[in-house]
Amino acid sequence: MTRSPALAVALVFAARLAAAQAPPRHPFTADDWAAMPSASAVAVSPDGDEILYVVMVGAPNGPSSRRWHLERPDGSGDRALELPAGFSPAGFTKDGASLYGTYEVNHAPQLAVFPLAGLGPGRTPSMTVMLPSGINAARLSPDGSRFLIVASPQPPDPMKDVRTVIEPDETSLYVVNADGTGGAWWCPALTQVNAAAWASDGASIAVASSTPKIGHHDVRSFVDVCQAGGARRVAEIANSINGIAWADGGRTLAFLSTTNSVVTPDHVWTVPASGGTPVDRTPALDGSAMALRGGAGGQVWVMVERGVQNEVDEFANGALTTAFRWPDGVVLGAPVTSDLASAARRVAVTVGDPSHSPDVAIVDGNAVRRITHEGDAGLGHVALGPVRVVKWTSKEGIALEGIATFPAGYEEGRKYPFLVLPHGGPESNDLLMLDAFSRIVAGLGYVVLQPQYRGSTGYGADFLQAIYQHFGDRAYRDVDSATDYAIAQGWADPNRLAMFGWSAGGFMTSWTVTETSRYKAAIEGAGITDWASFMWTSDVQQIDYDQRWPELDPQAFLQFSAVMQATKVTTPLLVLHGEADVRVPTYQGREYFEALLAHGKTTRMVTYPGSGHFPTRWEQRRDVFKEVADWLARYNP
């Protein structure tokens, strides 16, 4: 059919009229972040015909809300689920007719099963398993006959409203039949479980455990095979481990471990299931293996970071083979499959890129196909600038990589206010996805650069190891070289430089302003400023920075403590911190702030009541970025 000229003109006119009536796009803000839904894959039904996923979205006040959906693999037939209050599904039962997950009972999460038929508010579970202190997680056995529950064997403290007893947390294994009968603690001597995986026969469980933080100044890890009759020690590792899975038809156990001093598992290791010496199967890995998970069908999936992107590899016959990747961004989290060995081999994943919020995708062979588009409508009203992966070499000859985010309407050759944004961790990295911090600051008209400094994952063991005992010099120089690079590229106005970081990035900010006055404004969130006291008071083991004993070698910890260098600071510094932060206790920011103020420095401190390491309430998150914007406008106009 051929259109008439008059019809063509009418269509063009209608399109122009619609464009003219559409609201103008605006820069990305904290309000856009709050309103932006993101989807994550949770489970696959036994027949492979339905994907369970959760949508997270912010709110004007309070924490994010969750919505649960079922979707077909072709992206059709989306079904929103109305769940009973307090129920968070984790998977499907053997027949696919019910969902299992955690269910809040008397303020404690318990294992519960709810039939899908007639699911809705007010419904009661068809099965509930009640443990004294609640549960952490549960997983169905490959034959669908049992649940493995990871939980604390300790009874709740009847005086918990009066006191808190400081002691190591305990985590053990509880196994119960799928109908809720026959429950018992398996291998009760294992009280520090951090990963567990069913064998294909449903009779054995591979268990990874480690020494607790409280009472230890080092890390030792253990691999056991647990059965109803007790545990059998398979291996002991003089470092940390992460994840565990049965491999090679159940003959070996695969897990992540390391030989590096920063105790960050980054290679794939195996040990015979009968016991023996663990072996590093990826000694020459040019990235970082950061997550490992076994499938009920015998697959072993490994998340491998390669710079600011990643891929999912399959581990078989002692080697890694690339299975799939998300070309324009990253895969977020391990692949999701059915718990059942007899189930269809459907694989779902969560994916993200710089222009879309996270969504659910299906794996077809080596290809990945997105099936949800939760955030697209809201982002259609937002003007996003370009994002580039950039590489440079520092003055020391260190090859570095980063992610540059530009303001909407960016013009080549024009100099912009600039902000360097070092990531937290530090044994972590920035990923090529929609980063709210970068986008919000870019929305203020800034060019933002996220440098992957030494100590970041994704660049091999030597790059990761380089940060050990050198966070305050090597990593600092790498981050500062990012600013040199931005100036050399003509992006950054050298008279309008700023810095912002949270957690380990907060340390980097607090330390940088003691070393240079080039930044006109700086913001540190939840940063470490006093290393000697931090080592003992964080809620998790922190010897990844330095395994020396602070009381025996205090100078080693004072040398990179910003609070000891407060007199050198000339940059106006904003300090932000959650009042209930146990990862980096609030006194770390308070001590530095008071020292700066007493020395007549320009500083301000804002804390957030009830907030942990980063606020979860959206009114507090909005205020974080209001404080950031106000500080930048005042001191780096």
C-alpha positions in Angstrom: 0.0 0.0 0.0 1.3 3.5 -1.0 0.6 6.4 1.3 -0.8 9.6 -0.2 1.4 12.8 0.1 -1.4 14.4 2.2 -1.3 11.5 4.6 2.5 11.6 4.9 2.3 15.3 5.7 -0.4 14.7 8.3 1.7 12.0 10.0 4.8 14.2 10.1 2.7 17.1 11.5 1.2 14.8 14.2 4.6 13.5 15.2 6.0 17.1 15.6 2.9 18.1 17.5 3.3 15.2 19.9 7.0 16.1 20.4 6.2 19.7 21.1 3.6 18.7 23.7 5.9 16.2 25.5 7.4 17.6 28.7 11.0 18.7 28.3 13.6 16.2 29.5 15.4 17.2 32.7 18.7 16.2 34.3 18.8 13.1 36.5 18.0 13.9 40.1 17.6 12.1 43.4 13.8 12.2 42.8 14.4 10.3 39.5 16.5 7.8 41.4 13.7 7.3 43.9 11.1 6.8 41.2 13.2 4.5 39.1 12.0 0.9 39.4 14.6 -1.9 39.0 13.8 -5.6 38.4 15.9 -8.6 39.6 15.5 -12.3 38.7 14.6 -14.5 41.7 13.6 -18.0 40.5 12.6 -20.1 37.5 9.6 -22.5 37.6 10.3 -26.3 37.2 8.8 -26.3 33.7 10.8 -23.2 32.7 7.7 -21.4 31.6 7.7 -18.7 34.3 10.3 -16.4 35.8 9.7 -15.0 39.3 11.2 -11.5 39.7 11.0 -8.6 42.1 10.7 -4.9 41.3 12.2 -2.4 43.8 11.1 1.2 43.7 11.7 4.1 46.0 9.2 6.3 47.8 8.7 9.9 49.0 9.6 8.7 52.5 10.7 5.4 54.1 12.5 2.5 52.5 12.0 1.1 49.0 8.9 -1.0 48.3 8.9 -4.4 46.5 6.5 -5.8 44.0 6.6 -9.4 42.9 5.8 -10.6 39.3 5.8 -13.7 37.1 6.8 -13.3 33.5 7.0 -15.7 30.6 10.4 -16.3 28.9 9.3 -14.5 25.7 8.4 -11.4 27.7 4.7 -11.8 27.5 2.0 -12.5 30.1 3.4 -10.4 33.0 1.5 -11.3 36.1 1.7 -9.1 39.3 1.4 -11.2 42.5 -0.5 -10.1 45.5 1.4 -11.5 48.4 0.5 -11.9 52.0 2.2 -9.2 54.1 5.7 -10.3 55.3 6.2 -13.0 52.6 9.3 -12.8 50.4 9.4 -15.7 47.9 12.7 -17.4 47.0 11.6 -20.2 44.7 9.1 -22.8 43.5 8.2 -26.1 45.1 8.7 -29.4 43.2 5.3 -29.3 41.5 5.6 -25.6 40.6 2.2 -24.9 42.2 3.5 -23.1 45.2 6.2 -20.6 46.2 8.5 -20.9 49.2 10.4 -18.2 51.0 10.7 -16.2 54.2 7.6 -15.2 56.1 7.6 -12.7 59.0 6.2 -14.3 62.2 6.6 -12.4 65.4 9.2 -10.1 63.7 11.4 -13.1 62.7 11.7 -14.5 59.2 10.6 -18.2 59.0 10.3 -20.7 56.1 6.9 -20.8 54.6 5.1 -22.2 51.5 2.1 -20.5 49.9 0.1 -22.0 47.0 0.0 -19.8 43.9 -3.7 -20.6 43.4 -5.7 -17.9 45.2 -2.5 -16.2 46.4 -3.3 -12.8 48.0 -3.4 -10.7 51.1 -4.6 -12.4 54.2 -3.8 -15.9 53.0 -2.2 -18.4 55.4 0.7 -20.6 54.4 0.3 -24.3 53.6 3.5 -25.0 55.5 5.6 -23.1 58.0 8.9 -24.1 59.7 9.5 -22.2 62.9 13.0 -21.8 64.3 13.7 -20.0 67.6 15.8 -17.2 66.0 14.3 -17.2 62.5 16.1 -18.2 59.3 18.6 -16.5 57.0 17.9 -18.4 53.8 16.4 -21.7 52.5 16.9 -23.8 49.3 15.1 -26.8 48.0 17.0 -30.0 47.4 17.6 -31.1 43.7 15.0 -33.9 44.1 12.5 -31.5 45.7 12.1 -33.6 48.9 13.9 -31.4 51.5 14.7 -27.9 52.4 18.2 -26.8 53.5 17.8 -23.8 55.9 20.7 -21.6 57.0 19.9 -20.2 60.4 21.3 -19.4 63.8 21.1 -22.3 66.4 21.3 -19.8 69.2 18.0 -19.1 71.1 16.9 -15.5 71.1 18.0 -13.5 74.1 14.9 -12.9 76.3 16.6 -9.6 77.5 17.2 -8.3 74.0 15.1 -5.2 74.6 17.3 -4.4 77.6 20.8 -5.4 76.5 23.0 -6.6 73.6 25.5 -9.3 74.3 28.6 -8.9 72.1 29.7 -12.3 70.9 30.3 -14.1 67.6 27.1 -14.8 65.6 26.5 -18.4 64.8 25.1 -19.8 61.6 24.3 -23.5 61.1 22.3 -25.9 58.9 18.8 -27.2 59.5 17.2 -29.7 57.2 13.5 -30.4 57.0 11.3 -32.4 54.7 9.4 -30.5 52.0 6.1 -31.0 54.0 7.6 -29.5 57.1 8.2 -32.8 59.0 11.4 -34.4 60.2 13.4 -31.3 60.8 16.8 -31.5 62.5 20.0 -29.6 62.9 22.7 -31.3 60.7 26.4 -31.2 61.6 25.8 -28.9 64.7 29.6 -28.5 65.1 29.6 -26.2 62.1 28.5 -22.9 63.5 30.1 -20.4 61.1 28.6 -21.4 57.8 28.9 -18.9 55.0 27.9 -21.1 52.0 26.2 -24.4 51.4 25.2 -26.5 48.4 23.1 -29.7 48.0 24.7 -32.7 46.3 22.7 -34.1 43.4 21.3 -37.0 45.5 20.0 -34.7 48.2 21.8 -36.7 50.9 24.9 -34.5 51.3 25.6 -30.8 51.6 28.9 -29.1 50.8 29.7 -26.5 53.4 32.1 -23.5 53.4 32.8 -21.9 56.8 35.3 -19.4 58.2 36.6 -18.3 61.6 34.4 -15.4 63.0 35.6 -11.8 63.2 35.2 -11.6 66.9 38.1 -13.4 68.7 40.3 -13.7 65.6 42.9 -11.5 64.0 43.3 -13.7 60.9 41.0 -15.7 58.6 41.0 -19.5 58.2 38.4 -21.3 56.2 37.0 -24.9 56.1 35.3 -27.1 53.6 33.2 -29.9 54.9 30.7 -32.5 53.5 27.7 -32.6 55.9 25.2 -35.5 56.1 22.5 -36.4 58.7 25.1 -38.4 60.6 27.7 -35.6 60.9 30.4 -33.7 59.1 33.5 -34.8 57.3 36.3 -32.3 57.0 37.5 -32.0 53.4 40.0 -29.2 53.5 41.3 -26.3 55.6 42.5 -23.1 53.8 44.7 -20.4 55.4 42.7 -17.6 53.8 39.1 -16.7 53.0 36.7 -18.5 50.7 33.4 -17.6 49.0 30.7 -19.8 47.6 30.7 -23.6 47.1 29.4 -26.0 44.5 29.7 -29.7 43.5 31.6 -30.1 40.2 32.7 -32.9 37.9 29.7 -35.1 38.6 30.1 -34.7 42.4 33.8 -35.8 42.4 35.2 -32.4 43.4 34.1 -29.3 45.2 34.6 -25.9 43.7 34.8 -22.6 45.6 36.5 -19.2 45.4 39.6 -18.5 47.4 43.0 -16.7 47.1 46.6 -16.4 48.2 46.5 -12.6 48.4 47.0 -10.6 51.6 43.8 -8.7 51.2 41.9 -11.9 51.9 39.5 -11.3 48.9 38.6 -14.5 47.1 39.3 -13.9 43.4 40.3 -17.3 41.8 38.5 -20.6 41.3 39.8 -23.5 43.5 38.9 -27.1 43.8 39.4 -30.0 46.2 38.4 -33.6 45.8 35.1 -34.3 47.6 36.8 -37.2 49.4 39.4 -34.8 50.8 42.8 -33.6 49.7 44.9 -30.5 48.9 43.0 -27.5 47.4 44.3 -26.3 44.0 44.0 -22.9 42.3 42.5 -23.7 38.9 42.8 -20.2 37.6 46.3 -19.0 38.5 46.7 -16.8 35.5 43.2 -15.2 35.5 43.4 -11.7 34.1 40.2 -10.6 35.9 38.6 -11.5 39.2 36.2 -14.4 39.9 33.8 -12.7 42.3 30.9 -15.2 42.7 30.3 -18.9 42.2 27.1 -20.9 42.2 26.1 -24.4 41.3 23.1 -25.3 39.3 20.9 -28.3 40.1 21.8 -29.8 36.8 25.5 -29.9 37.7 26.7 -26.7 36.1 29.0 -24.4 38.0 28.6 -20.7 37.2 31.3 -18.2 37.9 30.9 -14.4 37.7 34.2 -13.0 36.3 34.9 -9.3 36.4 37.1 -8.0 33.6 37.6 -4.3 34.3 34.3 -2.4 34.6 32.4 -5.1 32.7 31.9 -8.8 33.5 30.8 -12.1 32.1 29.4 -15.4 33.3 31.7 -18.3 32.8 31.0 -22.0 33.2 33.6 -24.0 35.2 34.1 -27.6 34.0 37.0 -30.0 33.7 39.2 -27.6 35.8 38.8 -24.6 33.4 36.6 -21.6 32.8 34.8 -21.1 29.5 32.8 -17.9 28.7 29.1 -18.7 28.8 27.6 -15.3 28.1 27.8 -11.6 28.8 25.7 -8.5 28.5 27.5 -6.6 25.8 26.4 -3.0 26.6 26.8 -3.3 30.4 27.0 -6.0 33.1 25.3 -9.1 34.5 24.2 -8.4 38.1 24.3 -11.4 40.4 24.6 -15.1 39.7 22.4 -16.9 37.1 19.0 -18.0 38.3 17.8 -21.5 37.5 15.3 -24.0 39.0 16.4 -25.8 42.2 15.3 -29.1 40.7 17.7 -31.5 38.8 14.8 -32.6 36.6 13.7 -29.1 35.7 13.9 -27.4 32.3 17.3 -25.8 31.7 16.0 -22.2 31.7 18.5 -19.5 32.9 17.5 -16.0 33.9 19.7 -13.2 34.9 19.6 -9.6 36.0 21.3 -7.1 33.6 22.2 -3.4 33.7 23.8 -0.7 31.5 24.4 3.0 31.8 21.0 4.0 30.2 18.6 1.6 31.8 17.8 0.5 35.3 18.4 -3.2 36.1 16.1 -5.6 34.3 15.5 -9.4 33.9 16.9 -11.2 30.9 16.8 -14.7 29.5 19.8 -16.6 28.3 19.4 -18.2 24.9 22.6 -20.2 24.1 25.3 -17.5 24.2 22.9 -14.6 23.7 21.1 -12.7 26.5 17.6 -11.2 25.8 16.0 -8.6 28.1 12.4 -9.4 28.9 11.4 -6.6 31.3 11.6 -2.9 30.9 10.7 -1.6 34.3 12.5 1.7 34.3 12.2 2.8 30.7 9.1 4.9 31.0 10.5 7.1 33.8 13.9 7.5 32.2 12.2 8.6 29.0 11.7 12.0 30.7 15.3 12.3 31.8 18.2 13.8 29.8 21.2 11.5 30.3 24.6 12.5 29.1 27.1 10.0 27.5 29.1 7.5 29.4 32.5 6.3 28.3 34.9 3.6 29.5 38.3 5.4 29.5 41.9 4.2 30.0 45.1 6.1 30.9 48.5 5.6 32.3 49.5 7.4 35.5 52.8 9.2 36.1 54.1 6.0 37.8 53.4 4.0 34.6 50.3 2.3 36.1 47.7 1.3 33.4 44.3 2.5 34.8 40.7 2.4 33.7 37.6 4.4 34.7 34.0 5.3 33.8 33.4 8.9 32.7 29.9 10.3 33.0 29.1 13.5 31.2 26.3 16.0 31.7 23.4 16.1 29.3 24.1 18.3 26.3 27.9 17.8 26.8 29.9 19.7 24.2 33.4 18.5 23.1 36.1 21.0 23.8 34.3 22.8 26.6 35.7 22.6 30.2 33.2 21.6 32.9 33.3 21.5 36.7 34.8 18.1 37.5 34.3 15.6 40.3 36.3 12.4 40.9 34.3 9.7 42.6 36.4 6.8 44.0 34.4 3.6 44.8 33.9 1.9 48.1 35.3 -1.5 49.0 38.1 -1.0 48.3 38.2 -4.6 47.0 35.4 -3.8 44.6 34.9 -1.9 41.4 32.5 0.3 39.5 30.4 -1.4 36.9 29.2 -0.2 33.6 25.6 0.4 34.6 23.4 3.3 35.6 25.2 4.7 38.6 22.9 7.0 40.6 25.7 8.9 42.3 27.4 9.7 39.0 24.2 10.6 37.2 23.0 12.9 40.0 26.3 14.8 40.1 26.4 14.9 36.3 22.9 16.4 36.5 24.4 19.3 38.3 26.5 20.0 35.2 29.7 18.1 36.2 31.9 15.6 34.4 32.3 12.7 36.8 35.1 10.1 36.6 35.1 6.9 38.6 38.7 5.6 38.7 39.5 1.9 39.2 42.5 2.4 41.5 44.9 -0.3 42.6 43.0 -2.6 45.0 40.0 -2.8 42.6 38.7 -6.1 41.4 38.6 -7.0 37.7 42.3 -6.5 36.9 44.0 -9.6 38.3 45.6 -10.7 41.6 48.6 -8.4 41.4 46.5 -5.3 40.9 44.3 -6.3 43.8 47.2 -7.2 46.1 48.9 -3.8 45.4 46.7 -2.0 47.9 47.8 -4.0 50.9 49.4 -1.6 53.4 49.3 1.1 50.6 45.7 2.4 50.6 46.9 5.9 51.5 49.7 6.2 48.9 49.3 4.0 45.9 45.5 4.2 45.7 45.6 7.9 46.4 48.0 8.5 43.6 45.9 6.5 41.2 42.7 8.4 42.1 44.5 11.7 41.8 45.8 10.7 38.4 42.2 10.4 37.2 41.9 14.1 37.8 45.1 14.7 35.8 43.7 12.7 33.0 40.4 14.6 33.0 42.2 17.9 32.8 44.5 16.6 30.0 41.4 15.5 28.0 40.0 19.1 28.2 36.9 17.9 30.2 37.8 19.3 33.5 38.2 23.0 34.5 41.4 22.9 36.6 40.0 25.7 38.8 36.7 23.8 39.5 37.7 20.4 40.9 35.8 18.5 43.5 35.8 15.0 45.1 33.2 12.8 46.6 33.4 9.2 48.0 31.5 6.9 50.4 33.0 4.2 52.7 36.4 3.3 51.3 35.8 6.2 48.9 35.1 8.3 51.9 38.5 7.4 53.3 40.1 8.3 50.0 38.4 11.7 50.1 39.3 12.4 53.8 42.9 11.4 53.1 43.2 13.2 49.8 42.5 16.6 51.3 45.4 16.1 53.6 47.7 15.6 50.7 46.6 18.2 48.2 44.8 21.5 48.0 43.8 21.2 44.3 40.1 20.4 45.1 37.9 23.3 45.8 35.2 21.2 47.6 35.1 17.7 49.0 32.5 15.4 50.4 33.2 12.2 52.4 30.5 9.8 53.4 31.1 7.1 56.1 34.8 7.3 55.6 37.6 5.8 57.7 39.7 8.5 59.3 41.4 6.6 62.2 42.7 3.2 61.2 43.9 1.9 64.6 40.5 2.1 66.2 38.6 1.1 63.1 40.3 -2.3 62.8 38.6 -3.5 66.0 35.3 -1.6 65.9 33.9 -2.4 62.4 31.3 -5.2 62.3 33.4 -7.2 59.8 37.0 -8.3 59.5 39.1 -5.4 58.2 42.6 -7.0 58.1 42.4 -6.8 54.3 44.0 -3.3 54.7 46.7 -4.4 57.0 47.2 -7.6 59.1 49.6 -6.0 61.6 48.3 -5.6 65.2 47.5 -1.9 65.8 48.6 -1.9 69.4 52.0 -3.5 68.5 52.7 -1.2 65.6 50.6 1.9 65.9 52.6 4.0 63.5 51.6 1.7 60.7 48.0 2.7 61.2 48.6 6.3 62.1 50.5 7.1 58.9 47.3 7.0 56.7 44.8 8.3 59.4 43.4 11.6 58.2 42.5 12.7 61.7 46.3 12.8 62.4 46.8 15.2 59.5 43.9 17.6 60.2 46.1 20.7 60.3 47.1 20.2 56.6 43.6 20.4 55.3 42.6 23.5 53.3 39.7 22.1 51.2 36.2 22.7 52.5 35.0 19.2 53.6 31.5 18.0 54.1 31.2 14.9 56.4 28.1 12.7 56.0 27.5 9.6 58.2 24.7 7.3 59.3 24.2 7.3 63.1 23.7 3.6 63.3 26.6 2.6 61.0 28.4 -0.5 62.3 30.6 -1.0 59.2 32.4 2.3 59.7 31.2 3.6 63.1 30.0 7.1 63.2 32.7 8.3 65.5 35.1 8.0 62.6 33.5 11.0 60.9 32.8 12.8 64.2 36.5 12.6 65.3 37.7 14.0 62.0 35.0 16.7 61.9 35.8 18.0 65.4 39.5 18.0 64.8 39.0 20.0 61.6 36.7 22.5 63.3 39.0 22.9 66.3 41.8 23.8 63.8 39.7 26.4 62.2 39.0 24.5 59.0 35.9 24.8 56.8 33.8 21.8 57.5 30.2 20.6 58.2 28.9 17.3 59.5 25.5 15.8 58.9 24.3 12.5 60.4 21.2 10.4 59.6 19.3 9.0 62.6 18.8 5.2 62.4 20.8 4.9 59.2 23.4 2.2 58.7 26.3 2.4 56.3 24.2 4.2 53.7 20.6 5.4 54.3 17.8 3.2 53.2 15.1 5.8 53.9 14.5 7.9 50.8 14.0 11.2 52.6 17.5 10.7 53.9 18.9 9.7 50.5 17.4 12.9 49.1 19.0 14.9 51.8 22.4 13.4 51.1 22.3 14.8 47.6 20.8 18.1 48.7 23.8 18.5 51.0 26.2 17.4 48.2 24.6 19.9 45.7 24.6 22.7 48.3 28.3 22.1 49.2 29.4 22.0 45.6 27.4 25.1 44.7 28.9 27.0 47.6 32.6 26.0 47.3 33.0 25.0 43.7 30.6 27.4 41.9 
